[in-house]
Amino acid sequence: MNFIYPQDLKAKPSMWMWDLKDFAIMGIGALISVVFLIHFHTVIPIGIVAVFAFMTIRLDDTTVMDYIRYAVRYFLTTQQYYEWR
């Protein structure tokens, strides 16, 4: 395993592009998905784990989920102020 710690040693540990907590959740989810695939012949849990993996990719301390949350808040839930001149 290749753990990458930042220079200040106070940030959360990460593994490739995910926090260690998210990576552990993906590993456990992958194991459960394989069990579901073998016993029930369904790929829905694999899809859920893949979507979770995509949504928790972290670049520059921002995840895809954070970006989508900011976009929804900006475009849908907060009032925009426009001044016409």
Backbone hydrogen bonds, N-H to C=O, Kabsch-Sander energy under -0.5 kcal/mol:
donor,donor_aa,acceptor,acceptor_aa,energy
3,F,1,M,-0.7
4,I,14,S,-2.2
5,Y,3,F,-0.6
9,L,6,P,-0.7
14,S,4,I,-1.2
15,M,18,W,-2.8
18,W,15,M,-1.7
20,L,13,P,-1.9
23,F,19,D,-2.3
24,A,20,L,-2.1
25,I,21,K,-2.1
26,M,22,D,-2.3
27,G,23,F,-2.1
28,I,24,A,-2.5
29,G,25,I,-2.6
30,A,26,M,-2.3
31,L,27,G,-2.0
32,I,28,I,-2.3
33,S,29,G,-2.4
34,V,30,A,-2.1
35,V,31,L,-1.9
36,F,32,I,-2.4
37,L,33,S,-2.4
38,I,34,V,-2.4
39,H,35,V,-2.6
40,F,36,F,-2.3
41,H,36,F,-0.6
41,H,37,L,-0.8
42,T,36,F,-0.7
47,G,43,V,-1.8
48,I,44,I,-2.2
49,V,45,P,-2.4
50,A,46,I,-2.3
51,V,47,G,-2.4
52,F,48,I,-2.4
53,A,49,V,-2.5
54,F,50,A,-2.2
55,M,51,V,-2.6
56,T,52,F,-1.4
57,I,54,F,-1.1
58,R,17,M,-3.5
59,L,57,I,-0.5
59,L,62,T,-2.2
62,T,59,L,-1.2
64,V,57,I,-0.9
65,M,55,M,-2.1
67,Y,63,T,-2.1
68,I,64,V,-2.4
69,R,65,M,-2.4
70,Y,66,D,-2.7
71,A,67,Y,-2.3
72,V,68,I,-2.5
73,R,69,R,-2.3
74,Y,70,Y,-2.4
75,F,71,A,-2.9
76,L,72,V,-2.6
77,T,72,V,-1.5
78,T,73,R,-1.7
82,Y,80,Q,-0.6
84,W,82,Y,-0.5
